[in-house]
């Protein structure tokens, strides 16, 4: 018997059979755990499918699955994203790179989740004989001044590069296949491997077929784009990833995203401090929608320092900002435009930077007016003030 349940009205945690509808990005950790709990050994073939909204925006998770930002707090647009649906990146490459860093952290959580699936299948004795497919519905790009999802000549390799991992039943060794494969090829591949006769012709070709289509077809809304699969930009896209992230730990922000990486580790006291404060509205307080477990560990929330500034309070825009923990500078960056009169900022600190007690976090504005460099403390105010 098949049941269709909406998780907003029915508690599905104890149910392991049926079709479950979840509300998009809400309670995503529970969605992942529920799927793993549903995997059970059976004498009869079973079909399991999950559309996990990962590592999709909003980016709120560390690779451990700990949540530093509630979905209800997250903006509908990523920092520096504009246009009709927030897909157009700002020209500020450092702001875009900070988004990419958070995306990669959340991608680390996806990697952990896949490991949980493998462990579960192994523990119930189904890993060897199952057909396991992991893929994505689209790619994503983090090129400043370009779209996150709409194709152009620069971001094309990022958006076309969709992961596809297939483990065949009783497969003992893996290999990389560089032939042109598209999403429409997954269904006929499943049918061929499982010996299922499809009732009607389909557009896709099983991956076992030597004959491949010469081009890729990309669809977004009502627009179709046909592209050569071996685009020359693929190599430069990989080289860019390697240069930015290849030599740093996953938690560590690349130096290119910091405005003054040479200041990191310096004492705030080594700078001239102007006591004229600058008001700002914090955007990530202890949010009531977080679980009690998260609220008990306030460090998770304190790692993400974000807020808004009034442009009229700033000597220049975008503003240069400094984040210090216990008087030591941990990050430096610039604000980004939210609206005509508002600037936003986001800093994701390593957990190690705020795990000490009391771990006082202080924000400063870099003021270069009057031909001298000074730091001015930022003073949090209520949004209703």
C-alpha positions, 0 to 999 in steps of 0.5 A: 500500500502506498501512502502520500503524506505531507510532513507539515501535517503528519509526523512521519518519523516512524514511517518507512513506507510510502511517498513523503512530501517535505516542505522544501528546505525546512528541517533538512537534517530530519529529511536525510535521517528519515531516508536512511532509516527507511533503507531496509533489507527485503526479499522483494526488490525495493525502489528508494528515491530522495530529492535532497535539497542539498547542497542547494541554497540556503547554505546553513550547515557545516560538514558535520551537519551542525546548523549555524543558520536557521532557514527562517533567518536565511535571506531568500537571496545569497549575499551579493545575489541580485536580479529577478530571482537572485541568480546574478552575482555581484562583481565583488569576487570576494563576496562571491567567494564567501558564498562558494566557501559556505556552499562547499561546507554544505557540500561536505555534509552531502558527502557525509550523508552519502557515507551514511547511506553506504554504511546503512546498505552495508549493515543490512547486506544490500550494498553489493546487490543494489543499483545505487545512483547519486546525481544532481538536477543542475550545476552551480557557478560562483563567477563574479559578475555572472549568473549562478545558474543561467548559462554564458561563455564563462560559467558554462562548465560550472553549470554543465558539470553535474555529478553522476555516480552509478554503482551497478549490482555486484560491481567490484571496481570503479572507473571514470567515463568521460563520454557524453552522458545526460540526465535523460540517460538515467531512466533507460540505464535503470531499465536496462540494468534491472531488466525492465521493458519500458512501455514507450520510447524515451529520449535517453540512451543507456550508459552501456551504449557505445553510441553517444549524442555529440552534444549536450542540451541544457534547459532552463525555464522555456529556453533550450541551449545546445552545447558541445560537451568538451568545452575548452573552459572545463580545464580552466574551471578545474584549475580555478577550483584547485587554486582557490581550495586545493591547499586549504582545509575545508573549514578555512576561508581562502585568503582571496576572500579576505580584504586584509588577510595580513591583518588576521591574527593581529591584536585590535590594540595595534590599530588606532581605535575611534570610539565613535560607534557605527550602528548595525542590525544583527541578522543572526540572533539566537533564532527560536526556530532552531532546535533546543539542541542547537540553542544549547550550543550557542557557538553554532549561531555565533560562528555566523556574524551577519547584519545590515548597515545604513549607508548614511552611517558609513564614510564610504560604500562598500564598507571595510569591516573587521571581525575580532574575537577576544581582541584578535582579528579573525576576518576582514571583508567588505559589505555588499549592497542590499538596497539603495540605503542599506549594506549587508555583511556576512562572516563565517568564523571557524568554530575553533575561533569562537569555542573559547570562553568568553569568546567576545566577538566585536565588529569594527568599521575601517575608517580611512577618512581624514587620511588616517586609518582607524577602527570604529566599533559597530554597535548592535541595535534593534531592527525596530529602533 
